[in-house]
Amino acid sequence: MLKRKIEKQLLSWKNSKERNPLILKGCRQCGKTWSVNAFAKEQYKNVIYLNFFENPNYKEIFSGALEVDHLTMMMSVFLGPDISFEANETIIILDEIQECPEARTALKFFKLDGRYDVLCTGSLLGVKGYGEKPASIPGGI
């Protein structure tokens, strides 16, 4: 397997005490999703994966309340009963987050809650921006 520089940085992020949700941005097809999924499978007991580009219906998870318990319940509804949320053992991957502005807003609530690590990938974040009608854009987390 080809080692990537990002592996060390992801591990450093996981081992930091004040871990914020992390957004990994870059051009399309450069290996963001592959790197994030490989890291998650190796480092976490539970991996929750949502790709907003591949499955636009996942946006509905974030269309209502952004309380973490509500969001995890909605993820369970969409992904089925086989997923599990355990504090400090679960990572939530939000792939192509630029497609769901409400998911970006929810990052603040995941940080405040602190039970789950959140790792996001985004393409065209600087080009596509925040959409036509941006939701609240978190800052300072």
A tleap script that builds the chain and sets N, CA, C and O, in Angstrom:
source leaprc.protein.ff14SB
mol = sequence {
  NMET LEU LYS ARG LYS ILE GLU LYS GLN LEU
  LEU SER TRP LYS ASN SER LYS GLU ARG ASN
  PRO LEU ILE LEU LYS GLY CYS ARG GLN CYS
  GLY LYS THR TRP SER VAL ASN ALA PHE ALA
  LYS GLU GLN TYR LYS ASN VAL ILE TYR LEU
  ASN PHE PHE GLU ASN PRO ASN TYR LYS GLU
  ILE PHE SER GLY ALA LEU GLU VAL ASP HIE
  LEU THR MET MET MET SER VAL PHE LEU GLY
  PRO ASP ILE SER PHE GLU ALA ASN GLU THR
  ILE ILE ILE LEU ASP GLU ILE GLN GLU CYS
  PRO GLU ALA ARG THR ALA LEU LYS PHE PHE
  LYS LEU ASP GLY ARG TYR ASP VAL LEU CYS
  THR GLY SER LEU LEU GLY VAL LYS GLY TYR
  GLY GLU LYS PRO ALA SER ILE PRO GLY GLY
  CILE
}
set mol.1.N position { 0.846 -1.185 0.000 }
set mol.1.CA position { 0.000 0.000 0.000 }
set mol.1.C position { 0.885 1.240 0.000 }
set mol.1.O position { 1.900 1.283 0.694 }
set mol.2.N position { 0.511 2.216 -0.755 }
set mol.2.CA position { 1.209 3.481 -0.832 }
set mol.2.C position { 0.925 4.299 0.425 }
set mol.2.O position { -0.233 4.553 0.754 }
set mol.3.N position { 1.973 4.707 1.122 }
set mol.3.CA position { 1.799 5.561 2.297 }
set mol.3.C position { 1.579 6.999 1.836 }
set mol.3.O position { 2.241 7.466 0.909 }
set mol.4.N position { 0.672 7.681 2.467 }
set mol.4.CA position { 0.393 9.076 2.140 }
set mol.4.C position { 0.743 9.953 3.338 }
set mol.4.O position { 0.636 9.529 4.489 }
set mol.5.N position { 1.157 11.164 3.049 }
set mol.5.CA position { 1.516 12.116 4.107 }
set mol.5.C position { 0.334 12.389 5.043 }
set mol.5.O position { 0.517 12.634 6.235 }
set mol.6.N position { -0.856 12.344 4.495 }
set mol.6.CA position { -2.040 12.672 5.281 }
set mol.6.C position { -2.239 11.706 6.447 }
set mol.6.O position { -2.854 12.078 7.446 }
set mol.7.N position { -1.739 10.489 6.345 }
set mol.7.CA position { -1.932 9.498 7.410 }
set mol.7.C position { -1.370 9.992 8.743 }
set mol.7.O position { -2.027 9.854 9.774 }
set mol.8.N position { -0.177 10.560 8.738 }
set mol.8.CA position { 0.423 11.073 9.974 }
set mol.8.C position { -0.387 12.232 10.532 }
set mol.8.O position { -0.566 12.349 11.744 }
set mol.9.N position { -0.873 13.086 9.644 }
set mol.9.CA position { -1.641 14.238 10.106 }
set mol.9.C position { -2.994 13.819 10.686 }
set mol.9.O position { -3.449 14.395 11.674 }
set mol.10.N position { -3.626 12.835 10.086 }
set mol.10.CA position { -4.894 12.338 10.628 }
set mol.10.C position { -4.697 11.689 11.992 }
set mol.10.O position { -5.518 11.870 12.892 }
set mol.11.N position { -3.630 10.947 12.146 }
set mol.11.CA position { -3.338 10.322 13.435 }
set mol.11.C position { -3.028 11.382 14.491 }
set mol.11.O position { -3.451 11.258 15.641 }
set mol.12.N position { -2.306 12.402 14.109 }
set mol.12.CA position { -2.017 13.512 15.031 }
set mol.12.C position { -3.314 14.196 15.456 }
set mol.12.O position { -3.480 14.544 16.625 }
set mol.13.N position { -4.227 14.389 14.514 }
set mol.13.CA position { -5.539 14.980 14.826 }
set mol.13.C position { -6.291 14.099 15.814 }
set mol.13.O position { -6.852 14.602 16.788 }
set mol.14.N position { -6.311 12.801 15.576 }
set mol.14.CA position { -7.033 11.880 16.458 }
set mol.14.C position { -6.456 11.898 17.875 }
set mol.14.O position { -7.200 11.783 18.849 }
set mol.15.N position { -5.160 12.038 17.991 }
set mol.15.CA position { -4.500 11.991 19.298 }
set mol.15.C position { -4.486 13.324 20.030 }
set mol.15.O position { -4.041 13.386 21.176 }
set mol.16.N position { -4.964 14.396 19.394 }
set mol.16.CA position { -4.982 15.694 20.065 }
set mol.16.C position { -6.123 15.739 21.082 }
set mol.16.O position { -7.181 15.147 20.871 }
set mol.17.N position { -5.893 16.447 22.180 }
set mol.17.CA position { -6.904 16.502 23.248 }
set mol.17.C position { -8.109 17.343 22.852 }
set mol.17.O position { -9.247 16.932 23.081 }
set mol.18.N position { -7.884 18.489 22.275 }
set mol.18.CA position { -8.977 19.377 21.865 }
set mol.18.C position { -9.258 19.164 20.385 }
set mol.18.O position { -8.902 19.988 19.543 }
set mol.19.N position { -9.894 18.059 20.089 }
set mol.19.CA position { -10.127 17.655 18.704 }
set mol.19.C position { -11.391 18.319 18.149 }
set mol.19.O position { -12.503 18.039 18.597 }
set mol.20.N position { -11.199 19.193 17.181 }
set mol.20.CA position { -12.312 19.802 16.466 }
set mol.20.C position { -12.710 18.914 15.297 }
set mol.20.O position { -11.902 18.102 14.846 }
set mol.21.N position { -13.935 19.046 14.793 }
set mol.21.CA position { -14.249 18.385 13.533 }
set mol.21.C position { -13.251 18.864 12.479 }
set mol.21.O position { -12.873 20.035 12.458 }
set mol.22.N position { -12.839 17.969 11.625 }
set mol.22.CA position { -11.813 18.277 10.639 }
set mol.22.C position { -12.403 18.225 9.240 }
set mol.22.O position { -13.120 17.287 8.891 }
set mol.23.N position { -12.093 19.253 8.436 }
set mol.23.CA position { -12.512 19.264 7.041 }
set mol.23.C position { -11.268 19.133 6.183 }
set mol.23.O position { -10.356 19.957 6.249 }
set mol.24.N position { -11.249 18.098 5.388 }
set mol.24.CA position { -10.164 17.835 4.448 }
set mol.24.C position { -10.666 18.266 3.078 }
set mol.24.O position { -11.590 17.665 2.529 }
set mol.25.N position { -10.050 19.317 2.527 }
set mol.25.CA position { -10.525 19.778 1.229 }
set mol.25.C position { -9.444 19.622 0.176 }
set mol.25.O position { -8.249 19.640 0.474 }
set mol.26.N position { -9.890 19.470 -1.056 }
set mol.26.CA position { -8.973 19.309 -2.167 }
set mol.26.C position { -9.733 19.051 -3.443 }
set mol.26.O position { -10.960 18.949 -3.449 }
set mol.27.N position { -8.990 18.947 -4.518 }
set mol.27.CA position { -9.617 18.726 -5.823 }
set mol.27.C position { -10.270 17.340 -5.865 }
set mol.27.O position { -9.980 16.468 -5.046 }
set mol.28.N position { -11.134 17.176 -6.816 }
set mol.28.CA position { -11.808 15.890 -6.989 }
set mol.28.C position { -10.816 14.811 -7.389 }
set mol.28.O position { -9.836 15.071 -8.087 }
set mol.29.N position { -11.086 13.601 -6.934 }
set mol.29.CA position { -10.335 12.408 -7.331 }
set mol.29.C position { -8.853 12.447 -6.951 }
set mol.29.O position { -8.009 11.936 -7.687 }
set mol.30.N position { -8.536 13.056 -5.797 }
set mol.30.CA position { -7.125 13.084 -5.372 }
set mol.30.C position { -6.840 12.119 -4.226 }
set mol.30.O position { -5.703 12.028 -3.764 }
set mol.31.N position { -7.865 11.394 -3.760 }
set mol.31.CA position { -7.657 10.385 -2.731 }
set mol.31.C position { -8.139 10.755 -1.342 }
set mol.31.O position { -7.818 10.059 -0.379 }
set mol.32.N position { -8.903 11.835 -1.211 }
set mol.32.CA position { -9.405 12.251 0.105 }
set mol.32.C position { -10.272 11.166 0.736 }
set mol.32.O position { -10.033 10.760 1.873 }
set mol.33.N position { -11.262 10.705 0.010 }
set mol.33.CA position { -12.196 9.712 0.538 }
set mol.33.C position { -11.480 8.412 0.865 }
set mol.33.O position { -11.720 7.822 1.919 }
set mol.34.N position { -10.620 7.966 -0.009 }
set mol.34.CA position { -9.886 6.725 0.234 }
set mol.34.C position { -9.057 6.845 1.504 }
set mol.34.O position { -9.081 5.948 2.347 }
set mol.35.N position { -8.324 7.946 1.647 }
set mol.35.CA position { -7.466 8.142 2.822 }
set mol.35.C position { -8.271 8.193 4.110 }
set mol.35.O position { -7.895 7.585 5.112 }
set mol.36.N position { -9.369 8.915 4.080 }
set mol.36.CA position { -10.208 9.070 5.265 }
set mol.36.C position { -10.829 7.729 5.664 }
set mol.36.O position { -10.838 7.380 6.845 }
set mol.37.N position { -11.342 6.984 4.701 }
set mol.37.CA position { -11.953 5.689 5.013 }
set mol.37.C position { -10.930 4.681 5.526 }
set mol.37.O position { -11.214 3.940 6.467 }
set mol.38.N position { -9.755 4.645 4.927 }
set mol.38.CA position { -8.705 3.730 5.388 }
set mol.38.C position { -8.287 4.076 6.819 }
set mol.38.O position { -8.126 3.185 7.654 }
set mol.39.N position { -8.113 5.354 7.096 }
set mol.39.CA position { -7.765 5.809 8.444 }
set mol.39.C position { -8.854 5.422 9.445 }
set mol.39.O position { -8.559 4.892 10.516 }
set mol.40.N position { -10.097 5.686 9.098 }
set mol.40.CA position { -11.219 5.423 10.008 }
set mol.40.C position { -11.338 3.939 10.328 }
set mol.40.O position { -11.525 3.573 11.488 }
set mol.41.N position { -11.234 3.095 9.338 }
set mol.41.CA position { -11.352 1.644 9.548 }
set mol.41.C position { -10.235 1.117 10.442 }
set mol.41.O position { -10.430 0.166 11.199 }
set mol.42.N position { -9.078 1.734 10.349 }
set mol.42.CA position { -7.930 1.289 11.143 }
set mol.42.C position { -7.975 1.807 12.580 }
set mol.42.O position { -7.494 1.136 13.493 }
set mol.43.N position { -8.548 2.995 12.789 }
set mol.43.CA position { -8.444 3.670 14.080 }
set mol.43.C position { -9.708 3.653 14.940 }
set mol.43.O position { -9.633 3.971 16.127 }
set mol.44.N position { -10.857 3.293 14.385 }
set mol.44.CA position { -12.119 3.389 15.119 }
set mol.44.C position { -12.883 2.069 15.078 }
set mol.44.O position { -12.803 1.304 14.117 }
set mol.45.N position { -13.610 1.840 16.133 }
set mol.45.CA position { -14.467 0.661 16.213 }
set mol.45.C position { -15.683 0.801 15.299 }
set mol.45.O position { -16.099 -0.165 14.661 }
set mol.46.N position { -16.251 2.009 15.239 }
set mol.46.CA position { -17.466 2.265 14.456 }
set mol.46.C position { -17.213 3.398 13.469 }
set mol.46.O position { -16.723 4.464 13.842 }
set mol.47.N position { -17.552 3.156 12.217 }
set mol.47.CA position { -17.399 4.161 11.168 }
set mol.47.C position { -18.770 4.414 10.548 }
set mol.47.O position { -19.410 3.502 10.025 }
set mol.48.N position { -19.207 5.669 10.617 }
set mol.48.CA position { -20.466 6.088 10.013 }
set mol.48.C position { -20.099 6.934 8.799 }
set mol.48.O position { -19.413 7.946 8.940 }
set mol.49.N position { -20.542 6.537 7.616 }
set mol.49.CA position { -20.133 7.203 6.385 }
set mol.49.C position { -21.342 7.725 5.626 }
set mol.49.O position { -22.254 6.972 5.284 }
set mol.50.N position { -21.333 9.041 5.369 }
set mol.50.CA position { -22.384 9.677 4.569 }
set mol.50.C position { -21.725 10.420 3.412 }
set mol.50.O position { -20.859 11.268 3.629 }
set mol.51.N position { -22.133 10.106 2.188 }
set mol.51.CA position { -21.628 10.802 1.014 }
set mol.51.C position { -22.788 11.590 0.415 }
set mol.51.O position { -23.703 11.010 -0.169 }
set mol.52.N position { -22.747 12.919 0.563 }
set mol.52.CA position { -23.851 13.766 0.119 }
set mol.52.C position { -23.941 13.888 -1.403 }
set mol.52.O position { -25.011 14.170 -1.942 }
set mol.53.N position { -22.830 13.678 -2.087 }
set mol.53.CA position { -22.846 13.749 -3.550 }
set mol.53.C position { -23.466 12.482 -4.132 }
set mol.53.O position { -24.280 12.536 -5.054 }
set mol.54.N position { -23.071 11.366 -3.584 }
set mol.54.CA position { -23.559 10.068 -4.061 }
set mol.54.C position { -25.014 9.820 -3.663 }
set mol.54.O position { -25.776 9.220 -4.422 }
set mol.55.N position { -25.393 10.281 -2.476 }
set mol.55.CA position { -26.754 10.069 -1.978 }
set mol.55.C position { -27.312 11.378 -1.419 }
set mol.55.O position { -27.225 11.621 -0.216 }
set mol.56.N position { -27.887 12.228 -2.284 }
set mol.56.CA position { -28.425 13.517 -1.844 }
set mol.56.C position { -29.506 13.405 -0.769 }
set mol.56.O position { -29.768 14.379 -0.063 }
set mol.57.N position { -30.138 12.238 -0.630 }
set mol.57.CA position { -31.170 12.057 0.396 }
set mol.57.C position { -30.610 12.218 1.804 }
set mol.57.O position { -31.356 12.526 2.733 }
set mol.58.N position { -29.307 12.014 1.973 }
set mol.58.CA position { -28.702 12.170 3.300 }
set mol.58.C position { -28.831 13.595 3.830 }
set mol.58.O position { -28.703 13.817 5.034 }
set mol.59.N position { -29.079 14.556 2.956 }
set mol.59.CA position { -29.258 15.945 3.399 }
set mol.59.C position { -30.445 16.053 4.356 }
set mol.59.O position { -30.474 16.927 5.223 }
set mol.60.N position { -31.418 15.164 4.194 }
set mol.60.CA position { -32.606 15.188 5.054 }
set mol.60.C position { -32.251 14.961 6.521 }
set mol.60.O position { -32.974 15.414 7.408 }
set mol.61.N position { -31.162 14.274 6.781 }
set mol.61.CA position { -30.729 14.024 8.162 }
set mol.61.C position { -30.512 15.345 8.881 }
set mol.61.O position { -30.777 15.459 10.078 }
set mol.62.N position { -30.025 16.350 8.145 }
set mol.62.CA position { -29.655 17.630 8.730 }
set mol.62.C position { -30.697 18.718 8.477 }
set mol.62.O position { -30.433 19.894 8.724 }
set mol.63.N position { -31.875 18.338 7.988 }
set mol.63.CA position { -32.884 19.336 7.631 }
set mol.63.C position { -33.705 19.815 8.823 }
set mol.63.O position { -34.406 20.822 8.723 }
set mol.64.N position { -33.629 19.116 9.935 }
set mol.64.CA position { -34.392 19.519 11.114 }
set mol.64.C position { -33.473 19.972 12.233 }
set mol.64.O position { -32.546 20.753 12.017 }
set mol.65.N position { -33.737 19.476 13.415 }
set mol.65.CA position { -32.936 19.831 14.584 }
set mol.65.C position { -31.495 19.362 14.398 }
set mol.65.O position { -31.247 18.309 13.810 }
set mol.66.N position { -30.559 20.144 14.901 }
set mol.66.CA position { -29.142 19.801 14.775 }
set mol.66.C position { -28.545 19.292 16.085 }
set mol.66.O position { -27.324 19.243 16.235 }
set mol.67.N position { -29.398 18.915 17.029 }
set mol.67.CA position { -28.929 18.300 18.262 }
set mol.67.C position { -28.307 16.946 17.910 }
set mol.67.O position { -28.853 16.206 17.091 }
set mol.68.N position { -27.186 16.627 18.518 }
set mol.68.CA position { -26.439 15.425 18.163 }
set mol.68.C position { -27.267 14.155 18.335 }
set mol.68.O position { -27.210 13.274 17.478 }
set mol.69.N position { -28.023 14.038 19.399 }
set mol.69.CA position { -28.847 12.839 19.586 }
set mol.69.C position { -29.873 12.690 18.461 }
set mol.69.O position { -30.137 11.580 17.998 }
set mol.70.N position { -30.442 13.800 18.029 }
set mol.70.CA position { -31.394 13.756 16.911 }
set mol.70.C position { -30.680 13.350 15.622 }
set mol.70.O position { -31.195 12.534 14.858 }
set mol.71.N position { -29.505 13.912 15.381 }
set mol.71.CA position { -28.763 13.590 14.161 }
set mol.71.C position { -28.355 12.117 14.121 }
set mol.71.O position { -28.447 11.477 13.073 }
set mol.72.N position { -27.910 11.585 15.242 }
set mol.72.CA position { -27.501 10.178 15.255 }
set mol.72.C position { -28.719 9.260 15.076 }
set mol.72.O position { -28.616 8.204 14.453 }
set mol.73.N position { -29.865 9.666 15.621 }
set mol.73.CA position { -31.086 8.886 15.417 }
set mol.73.C position { -31.460 8.891 13.931 }
set mol.73.O position { -31.833 7.857 13.378 }
set mol.74.N position { -31.360 10.048 13.296 }
set mol.74.CA position { -31.684 10.149 11.870 }
set mol.74.C position { -30.697 9.342 11.016 }
set mol.74.O position { -31.094 8.716 10.033 }
set mol.75.N position { -29.423 9.359 11.390 }
set mol.75.CA position { -28.442 8.546 10.664 }
set mol.75.C position { -28.807 7.064 10.769 }
set mol.75.O position { -28.683 6.314 9.801 }
set mol.76.N position { -29.254 6.659 11.950 }
set mol.76.CA position { -29.674 5.263 12.146 }
set mol.76.C position { -30.863 4.918 11.265 }
set mol.76.O position { -30.938 3.813 10.726 }
set mol.77.N position { -31.784 5.848 11.116 }
set mol.77.CA position { -32.948 5.627 10.264 }
set mol.77.C position { -32.503 5.434 8.815 }
set mol.77.O position { -32.981 4.529 8.130 }
set mol.78.N position { -31.594 6.281 8.354 }
set mol.78.CA position { -31.155 6.223 6.957 }
set mol.78.C position { -30.208 5.062 6.675 }
set mol.78.O position { -30.255 4.480 5.591 }
set mol.79.N position { -29.354 4.717 7.629 }
set mol.79.CA position { -28.312 3.721 7.384 }
set mol.79.C position { -28.661 2.323 7.890 }
set mol.79.O position { -28.007 1.347 7.523 }
set mol.80.N position { -29.677 2.226 8.719 }
set mol.80.CA position { -30.113 0.913 9.185 }
set mol.80.C position { -29.614 0.567 10.573 }
set mol.80.O position { -28.802 1.286 11.154 }
set mol.81.N position { -30.108 -0.539 11.095 }
set mol.81.CA position { -29.856 -0.905 12.492 }
set mol.81.C position { -28.453 -1.442 12.766 }
set mol.81.O position { -28.088 -1.634 13.926 }
set mol.82.N position { -27.667 -1.686 11.735 }
set mol.82.CA position { -26.337 -2.261 11.958 }
set mol.82.C position { -25.288 -1.248 12.390 }
set mol.82.O position { -24.188 -1.635 12.786 }
set mol.83.N position { -25.604 0.038 12.323 }
set mol.83.CA position { -24.617 1.033 12.739 }
set mol.83.C position { -24.700 1.244 14.245 }
set mol.83.O position { -25.739 1.026 14.868 }
set mol.84.N position { -23.589 1.671 14.807 }
set mol.84.CA position { -23.528 1.834 16.256 }
set mol.84.C position { -22.798 3.134 16.596 }
set mol.84.O position { -21.795 3.482 15.972 }
set mol.85.N position { -23.315 3.833 17.583 }
set mol.85.CA position { -22.699 5.062 18.070 }
set mol.85.C position { -22.219 4.822 19.495 }
set mol.85.O position { -23.028 4.659 20.409 }
set mol.86.N position { -20.910 4.800 19.681 }
set mol.86.CA position { -20.310 4.660 21.002 }
set mol.86.C position { -19.366 5.829 21.226 }
set mol.86.O position { -18.523 6.119 20.378 }
set mol.87.N position { -19.501 6.495 22.353 }
set mol.87.CA position { -18.638 7.632 22.658 }
set mol.87.C position { -17.171 7.223 22.584 }
set mol.87.O position { -16.774 6.174 23.092 }
set mol.88.N position { -16.383 8.069 21.943 }
set mol.88.CA position { -14.935 7.897 21.800 }
set mol.88.C position { -14.527 6.680 20.969 }
set mol.88.O position { -13.336 6.387 20.864 }
set mol.89.N position { -15.474 5.974 20.384 }
set mol.89.CA position { -15.185 4.795 19.553 }
set mol.89.C position { -15.765 4.939 18.150 }
set mol.89.O position { -15.635 4.039 17.321 }
set mol.90.N position { -16.406 6.084 17.889 }
set mol.90.CA position { -17.128 6.266 16.636 }
set mol.90.C position { -16.625 7.499 15.910 }
set mol.90.O position { -16.423 8.557 16.505 }
set mol.91.N position { -16.427 7.337 14.607 }
set mol.91.CA position { -16.123 8.480 13.744 }
set mol.91.C position { -17.245 8.609 12.723 }
set mol.91.O position { -17.726 7.620 12.171 }
set mol.92.N position { -17.645 9.842 12.491 }
set mol.92.CA position { -18.661 10.142 11.492 }
set mol.92.C position { -17.952 10.837 10.339 }
set mol.92.O position { -17.335 11.886 10.523 }
set mol.93.N position { -18.041 10.251 9.151 }
set mol.93.CA position { -17.417 10.824 7.964 }
set mol.93.C position { -18.510 11.455 7.111 }
set mol.93.O position { -19.453 10.786 6.689 }
set mol.94.N position { -18.365 12.745 6.867 }
set mol.94.CA position { -19.298 13.478 6.023 }
set mol.94.C position { -18.571 13.816 4.727 }
set mol.94.O position { -17.841 14.804 4.650 }
set mol.95.N position { -18.780 12.990 3.720 }
set mol.95.CA position { -18.062 13.112 2.450 }
set mol.95.C position { -18.804 14.070 1.522 }
set mol.95.O position { -20.031 14.041 1.430 }
set mol.96.N position { -18.045 14.911 0.842 }
set mol.96.CA position { -18.595 15.934 -0.059 }
set mol.96.C position { -19.544 16.862 0.704 }
set mol.96.O position { -20.681 17.094 0.293 }
set mol.97.N position { -19.047 17.378 1.817 }
set mol.97.CA position { -19.862 18.206 2.717 }
set mol.97.C position { -20.342 19.504 2.065 }
set mol.97.O position { -21.310 20.103 2.533 }
set mol.98.N position { -19.691 19.939 1.007 }
set mol.98.CA position { -20.125 21.167 0.343 }
set mol.98.C position { -21.543 21.038 -0.207 }
set mol.98.O position { -22.193 22.046 -0.484 }
set mol.99.N position { -22.022 19.819 -0.367 }
set mol.99.CA position { -23.370 19.580 -0.885 }
set mol.99.C position { -24.454 19.769 0.189 }
set mol.99.O position { -25.641 19.785 -0.135 }
set mol.100.N position { -24.060 19.910 1.454 }
set mol.100.CA position { -25.043 20.013 2.543 }
set mol.100.C position { -24.618 21.097 3.540 }
set mol.100.O position { -23.947 20.799 4.527 }
set mol.101.N position { -25.003 22.347 3.288 }
set mol.101.CA position { -24.623 23.439 4.192 }
set mol.101.C position { -25.056 23.219 5.645 }
set mol.101.O position { -24.367 23.654 6.568 }
set mol.102.N position { -26.180 22.555 5.849 }
set mol.102.CA position { -26.652 22.313 7.215 }
set mol.102.C position { -25.714 21.374 7.965 }
set mol.102.O position { -25.575 21.481 9.183 }
set mol.103.N position { -25.066 20.451 7.246 }
set mol.103.CA position { -24.097 19.558 7.885 }
set mol.103.C position { -22.891 20.358 8.372 }
set mol.103.O position { -22.340 20.072 9.435 }
set mol.104.N position { -22.483 21.358 7.597 }
set mol.104.CA position { -21.387 22.226 8.052 }
set mol.104.C position { -21.786 22.964 9.318 }
set mol.104.O position { -20.976 23.120 10.232 }
set mol.105.N position { -23.018 23.415 9.373 }
set mol.105.CA position { -23.507 24.110 10.567 }
set mol.105.C position { -23.496 23.174 11.768 }
set mol.105.O position { -23.189 23.600 12.882 }
set mol.106.N position { -23.827 21.906 11.554 }
set mol.106.CA position { -23.898 20.923 12.642 }
set mol.106.C position { -22.538 20.615 13.260 }
set mol.106.O position { -22.480 20.083 14.368 }
set mol.107.N position { -21.455 20.933 12.580 }
set mol.107.CA position { -20.121 20.637 13.114 }
set mol.107.C position { -19.915 21.261 14.490 }
set mol.107.O position { -19.281 20.663 15.360 }
set mol.108.N position { -20.448 22.452 14.683 }
set mol.108.CA position { -20.324 23.120 15.990 }
set mol.108.C position { -20.957 22.272 17.090 }
set mol.108.O position { -20.404 22.162 18.185 }
set mol.109.N position { -22.092 21.685 16.809 }
set mol.109.CA position { -22.809 20.902 17.813 }
set mol.109.C position { -22.108 19.578 18.107 }
set mol.109.O position { -22.128 19.098 19.241 }
set mol.110.N position { -21.491 18.991 17.085 }
set mol.110.CA position { -20.685 17.792 17.324 }
set mol.110.C position { -19.486 18.122 18.205 }
set mol.110.O position { -19.124 17.334 19.078 }
set mol.111.N position { -18.870 19.275 17.984 }
set mol.111.CA position { -17.732 19.691 18.803 }
set mol.111.C position { -18.171 19.913 20.253 }
set mol.111.O position { -17.515 19.439 21.180 }
set mol.112.N position { -19.254 20.616 20.444 }
set mol.112.CA position { -19.740 20.892 21.802 }
set mol.112.C position { -20.134 19.614 22.524 }
set mol.112.O position { -19.894 19.482 23.724 }
set mol.113.N position { -20.732 18.676 21.810 }
set mol.113.CA position { -21.144 17.405 22.393 }
set mol.113.C position { -19.930 16.554 22.757 }
set mol.113.O position { -19.843 16.044 23.874 }
set mol.114.N position { -19.003 16.402 21.830 }
set mol.114.CA position { -17.732 15.746 22.086 }
set mol.114.C position { -17.700 14.232 22.118 }
set mol.114.O position { -16.630 13.665 22.342 }
set mol.115.N position { -18.801 13.552 21.909 }
set mol.115.CA position { -18.795 12.089 21.985 }
set mol.115.C position { -18.201 11.415 20.757 }
set mol.115.O position { -17.602 10.344 20.855 }
set mol.116.N position { -18.370 12.048 19.600 }
set mol.116.CA position { -17.964 11.413 18.351 }
set mol.116.C position { -16.989 12.306 17.593 }
set mol.116.O position { -17.111 13.531 17.602 }
set mol.117.N position { -16.027 11.679 16.942 }
set mol.117.CA position { -15.132 12.419 16.069 }
set mol.117.C position { -15.829 12.600 14.728 }
set mol.117.O position { -16.553 11.717 14.266 }
set mol.118.N position { -15.603 13.752 14.112 }
set mol.118.CA position { -16.220 14.042 12.820 }
set mol.118.C position { -15.128 14.465 11.852 }
set mol.118.O position { -14.340 15.370 12.129 }
set mol.119.N position { -15.101 13.794 10.719 }
set mol.119.CA position { -14.113 14.054 9.683 }
set mol.119.C position { -14.864 14.259 8.376 }
set mol.119.O position { -15.658 13.414 7.961 }
set mol.120.N position { -14.603 15.393 7.735 }
set mol.120.CA position { -15.330 15.750 6.522 }
set mol.120.C position { -14.371 15.860 5.344 }
set mol.120.O position { -13.192 16.170 5.516 }
set mol.121.N position { -14.881 15.605 4.160 }
set mol.121.CA position { -14.130 15.884 2.952 }
set mol.121.C position { -14.958 16.824 2.097 }
set mol.121.O position { -16.189 16.813 2.137 }
set mol.122.N position { -14.260 17.631 1.330 }
set mol.122.CA position { -14.960 18.557 0.457 }
set mol.122.C position { -14.167 18.872 -0.789 }
set mol.122.O position { -12.960 19.106 -0.736 }
set mol.123.N position { -14.856 18.874 -1.901 }
set mol.123.CA position { -14.289 19.310 -3.171 }
set mol.123.C position { -14.972 20.614 -3.543 }
set mol.123.O position { -16.146 20.817 -3.235 }
set mol.124.N position { -14.269 21.457 -4.175 }
set mol.124.CA position { -14.827 22.718 -4.676 }
set mol.124.C position { -15.361 23.615 -3.568 }
set mol.124.O position { -16.242 24.436 -3.825 }
set mol.125.N position { -14.855 23.482 -2.341 }
set mol.125.CA position { -15.349 24.323 -1.246 }
set mol.125.C position { -15.056 25.796 -1.500 }
set mol.125.O position { -15.870 26.651 -1.152 }
set mol.126.N position { -13.918 26.108 -2.097 }
set mol.126.CA position { -13.588 27.495 -2.404 }
set mol.126.C position { -14.283 28.007 -3.650 }
set mol.126.O position { -14.497 29.211 -3.796 }
set mol.127.N position { -14.641 27.093 -4.560 }
set mol.127.CA position { -15.276 27.480 -5.814 }
set mol.127.C position { -16.791 27.497 -5.670 }
set mol.127.O position { -17.446 28.474 -6.032 }
set mol.128.N position { -17.340 26.418 -5.142 }
set mol.128.CA position { -18.784 26.292 -4.995 }
set mol.128.C position { -19.290 27.167 -3.850 }
set mol.128.O position { -20.455 27.565 -3.816 }
set mol.129.N position { -18.387 27.454 -2.918 }
set mol.129.CA position { -18.750 28.329 -1.820 }
set mol.129.C position { -19.764 27.715 -0.890 }
set mol.129.O position { -19.701 26.525 -0.579 }
set mol.130.N position { -20.694 28.526 -0.450 }
set mol.130.CA position { -21.661 28.102 0.546 }
set mol.130.C position { -23.072 28.010 -0.014 }
set mol.130.O position { -24.046 28.058 0.737 }
set mol.131.N position { -23.183 27.879 -1.322 }
set mol.131.CA position { -24.498 27.702 -1.924 }
set mol.131.C position { -25.206 29.028 -2.118 }
set mol.131.O position { -24.675 30.088 -1.789 }
set mol.132.N position { -26.403 28.953 -2.652 }
set mol.132.CA position { -27.177 30.147 -2.925 }
set mol.132.C position { -27.714 30.803 -1.657 }
set mol.132.O position { -27.703 32.027 -1.527 }
set mol.133.N position { -28.179 29.986 -0.736 }
set mol.133.CA position { -28.722 30.496 0.532 }
set mol.133.C position { -27.990 29.793 1.659 }
set mol.133.O position { -28.455 28.759 2.138 }
set mol.134.N position { -26.868 30.322 2.092 }
set mol.134.CA position { -26.104 29.597 3.119 }
set mol.134.C position { -26.834 29.557 4.451 }
set mol.134.O position { -27.493 30.515 4.856 }
set mol.135.N position { -26.698 28.436 5.107 }
set mol.135.CA position { -27.147 28.329 6.492 }
set mol.135.C position { -26.084 29.010 7.339 }
set mol.135.O position { -25.111 29.535 6.798 }
set mol.136.N position { -26.246 29.011 8.615 }
set mol.136.CA position { -25.239 29.573 9.496 }
set mol.136.C position { -23.909 28.884 9.240 }
set mol.136.O position { -23.851 27.655 9.200 }
set mol.137.N position { -22.858 29.637 9.069 }
set mol.137.CA position { -21.542 29.079 8.800 }
set mol.137.C position { -20.741 29.125 10.089 }
set mol.137.O position { -20.460 30.210 10.597 }
set mol.138.N position { -20.364 27.960 10.635 }
set mol.138.CA position { -19.666 27.947 11.906 }
set mol.138.C position { -18.284 28.578 11.791 }
set mol.138.O position { -17.584 28.417 10.792 }
set mol.139.N position { -17.924 29.280 12.816 }
set mol.139.CA position { -16.586 29.872 12.851 }
set mol.139.C position { -16.038 29.747 14.243 }
set mol.139.O position { -16.790 29.764 15.217 }
set mol.140.N position { -14.741 29.622 14.349 }
set mol.140.CA position { -14.117 29.591 15.657 }
set mol.140.C position { -14.238 28.287 16.402 }
set mol.140.O position { -14.050 28.253 17.618 }
set mol.141.N position { -14.550 27.201 15.697 }
set mol.141.CA position { -14.605 25.914 16.400 }
set mol.141.C position { -13.309 25.180 16.219 }
set mol.141.O position { -13.149 24.073 16.734 }
savepdb mol mol.pdb
quit
